[in-house]
């Protein structure tokens, strides 16, 4: 049985840990400041992982979740901070601290939960860690399941136990996947590589479908812009769809014999004009072209004439690196403004598998649908 802590705990009701792509840390902070003007920097725990003080962590996390920010990937409350000795005894210390957290009551019989531990600031001069993240996760999950009769369920938990450990401290919190913005540690969604995989870009589409809750049609015609070498096309073909892949470069030879694939070896602008003239319509358009986000938005606005009334788009927007004179956020805002002239933007997100880019999902607004 887990023993309760007796000593007085620190008041950590106002601490949260935010995880972002390091390149977009400034943009992420601007998003958070719009939600809570009282947010304050406390500590940079690792590249892209920052501890902040806010007015009220639980209220703040819920407000962030409702507003669905673009650049903040993951949030976790730091409801207690435990000093680590880097010995096996740390497991017991952490377990006891968890039992005192305000969210511990969420763990009841049959509740699905996941323990998500992350290690940062490893320092060999301070010695070796006595356990891995996997060992920590397993030990705590077993103890919590025995104590509460909750069920460990990593893929779709109802409650998440978050732990971020430096060499000297462990930051603990209990929350829901919705409050965390992701059910994966740090928002890092990983997919297994397969023998059929054409490119790592496939992970971007897989993550987009999952994060945005998109269900592909059972049948239909999809336009894949910037298709080469064919990773997105492969996934769409695998889903039973007819794919028009547009790219001047060649596709992976394994795709060339698929009768459901048509490869247009040319530029997207030319294909779209031909499709408009021939009145070819698509159920969805996906885009991963290497071009300025604003130019991509203009091209997609033209492509709206090729989209069925109930169709949608999933587009990656490439952004420039920030410099003294270049603001990637301004570039994105302009691209979204252009896109909004033809589409209703559903959500924009800087996904884990995105790099210097964001992914946008949008559909035709009723006012602009073709009659």
N, C-alpha and C positions, 0 to 999 in steps of 0.2 A: 504494500500500500504506500502511496505517496504521502510523506509527512508535510504538514504545512509549515511555512516559514514563520518564525516568531519575531525576528528582528524587524524594525521599522524600515519600510521600503522607500525608495526615492519616489517623488511625485513626477511621473513621466507621462502624464496624460496629454502632453502637448508635443510629443516628439514623433516624427515620422521619418522613414527612410525612403528616398526617392531614387529610382534607377532610370537612367536615360542613356541614349547614345552620346558619348562624350562630345562629339562634334556639335550636338544640338542642346548642350546643357544650358546655354544662355536663353535659348528659345523656350525650353521647358520651364525655367524659372519664371519667365515672363507669363507663361500660362498659369502657373501656380499663384503668382502675385495677383492676378486678376480674380482669383477665387478667394484668396485671403491676403489682404494687404499687410497683415501683421507677420507674415512668414519671415523667419530669420534663419540665416545660415548658422549652423553649429559646427559641423566638421565634414571635411571631404574624406570619406572612409576608403575610397578607391576610385579609380578613374570611372566616372559616370555614376558613382554611388555616393549620395550625399545625405547627411543627417540634418534635418531642419526642425525648428521649433515653430509651431502653429498655434492658433487660438485654442483649438480643441481637435485632437487627432481624429477621433471617430467621426465627428461632424464634417471635418475637412475632407476625409477620405470619401465619404458619401457624396459630398458636393462635387468632388473631382470626378467620381464615377458617373454622376449624372450629366456632367458637362463633356465627358469623353474627350480629353485633351489629345492633341496630335503627337506631342513629343515625349510625354511622360509614359514610360512603359509599365512601371510597376511601383506600387506603394506598399509599405508595411509599417505597422505601428511599432514603436519601441516603448513598450509598456513597462519594461524593467531592464536594468543593466546589471549583469552579473560579472563579478571579477573572476577571471580564470587563473588557475594555477598550472595549467598544461599538464595535468595528471589525470588518471582514470577517475578520480573523485569528481572531476568536472561534470561528468554525466549525472551524478546524483544531485549536484548543486543546481544544474540547469533544470532537472526534472522537478525538484522541489519549488523552484522559482516559477515554473509554468503553472503549478497547482494554485499559485496565489494570484495569477493574472485575472483581471476582471472578466475576460472572455472564456475562462475555464468552464463556466456553467453551460456553454454552448455544446460541450462534449457530453452527450447523453447516449443512452443505449440506442444503438442502430445508426447514430449519426456518422456520416462518411467524413473522414478527415485525412489530411496529409501533413507530414512534417517536412518543412523545407529549410534545410540548413545551407548557408553559404559561408565560405571562409575568405577573408581578405587580409591584407597586410601581413602576409607570412614573412617571418624574420628568423633565419636560421640561428642568428646570434642569441635568440631567446629560447632556443631549443626546438625539438620536434613536437608536432602536435601528437597527442596520445591516441587520436582516432581520426578517421576520415569522415567526410560529410555523410557518406553512405552508412557507416557504422553508427554515427550519431543519430541519423534519421531512424534507423532500424531499432536502436535501443530505446529511444524515446517513444516511438510508435508502439512498441510492445508494452512499455510501461503504461502509456496512456490508455491503450485498449483494455488492459487488465483492470485498470483503476475505474474506468468509466463505462466500459462495454461498448464504446464507440468502435467503428470499423475503419481500418485504414483503407483508403481508396484513392490512389495517387492521381488517376486520370480525371475524375470528376468529383473532387471533394466539396463538401458543404461548408467545412471549416478548415482554415489553414493556420498551422502553427509556424511562424516565421522566426528563424534564428540567423543572425548575422554575427559571425565571430571574427574578431581580430585576434592577435596573439595574447591580448591581455583582458579583453572584455567580450561578453556575449550580449547582444541586444535582442530581446524577446518580445513577441507580440502574437496575439490571436485575433483573427479577423475572418472575413468571408472572401471568396474569390472576387466578388463584385467590388468590394472595397479595395482589394489589391490591384484591380484592373486586369489581372491575369491569374489563372490557376497554376501557372508555372513559375518556378523560382526566378525572381528577378525579371519575369516576363520573357525568359529565354526558352522559347518553344523549340525543341529539337526533334528532327525526323530522321528515321533510319534510312541510310542509303540502300538502294536496290540495284540488282544487276541490270535492270531495264532503264535505269536513270540516264537521262541524256546530259543534264547539267544541274549544277547546284541551284540555278535559278528556279527550278521546280519548287524548292522549298518556299520561295516567296509567294507563289500562287497557292500552295497548300495552306500556308499560314493565313493568307488573306481570306480564303474561303472559310477557315475556321474562326478567325477573329471577328469577321463581319457577319458571320452566320449565313453565308450564301449557300443555297442549294442549287446546283446546276440542273438545268432541265433534263428530263429523261431522254429527250431527243431534240434535234434542232441543229441550227447552223451557227457556228461561232467564227468571228473574225479575230485572228491573232496577229497583231501588229508588232513588228520587231521580233519575229518568231525565232530566228536562228540562234542557236543550233537546233531548237525544237523542243525544249523541255516542257514549256507550257502546252504546246500542241500535243505532245505525247500524253499528258494528263487528260486533256480534253478528249482525245481519241479514245483513251482508256475508259472514259465515262460514257462512251457510245455516241459521241457527237460528231457531226460533220464539220471539219475544220478548214478554213481558208487561211493559210499561213502566208504572211507577207513579209518578205525580207530579201534584199539583193544577194545575201550570202546563202550558201548551201545549207540544207538541213542535214541532220544526222542520217546516214544511209539506211538505218533501220526503219525510218519513217517513210521512206520514199515509195515503198510498195503498198502502203496502206491506201485502199480505195476510197476511204472516207476523207483523205487529205488532198487538198489542192494547194500547190505551192506557187505563189506568184513571185518570181524572182525580179523584183523591181522595187520602186519606192512607194511608200504608203500613200503619198499624195496622188500619184497616178492611179493606183488601184481604186482609191475611194471615188475619184471622178468617174472611172469606168463603171464602178458598181452603181453609182447614182444614175448614170445614163441608162444602164441595163435594168434598173429597178430591182437590184438584188438586195434582199433584206436579211438581217441577222438577228438572232435571238439575244446575243450578247457580243460585246467587243472587249477584248483584253489587250493591254498595251504595255510593252516593256522596251520601247524604243529609246535609244541613246540620243536624246536631244533635249534642249532647254525646255523646262517645264511649261513655259508660256507658249512655246511653239507647239508642244504636244497638246496643250489645251485647245489651241486654235484648230488643230487638225481633228481633234475629237469632236469639236463643235460642227465641223463640216460633215463628219461621219455620222452625225445624228440622223441624217437623211437616209442612212443605210440600216437604221435600227428599228425593229418592231416597236410598236407603241408600248408594250409591256417589257421591253428589253432593258438591259442594264450594262454598265461598263465597270471594269476593274482596271485601273491604270496606275502604273508607277510613274511618279514625277521625279526626274533627276534634278538635284539642287547643287548649286556651286558651293565651294568651301568658303567659309567666312573669312573676310579680310577687313582691313580698315575701311575699305570703300565698297565692299560687297556684303550685303545682308541676305542670306538665304531665306529668311522668313519673309522678307519683302517680296522676293522672287516667288515664293509659294503663294502668298496672298494674291498677287497679281494673276498667277495661273488659275487659282480657284475662282477669282472674279470672272475671268474669261470663260471658264468652264460653266459657271453658273448662268451664263446667258442662254445656254441650251439644255442644261441638265439641272435636276435637283440633287445637290450633293448630300449623300447620306452620312458618310463619315470619312475622315482623313486620319491616317495613323502611320507613325514611323515604326514599322514592325521590326522584330528582332532580326529577321533575315534581310531587311533593307540595309543598305549601306548609306551612301550619301544621297538618300532619296526617301520619299514617302509613298504610301499607297492610298489611292482614293477609290471609293465606290460611289457610283452615282446612277441615277435613272432619269428618264425623261419626265419633266414636270408636266402636269396635265395641260397647262396653258400652251405648251409648245408642241404637243403631239400632232402628228400629221392627220389630216382629215381625208 
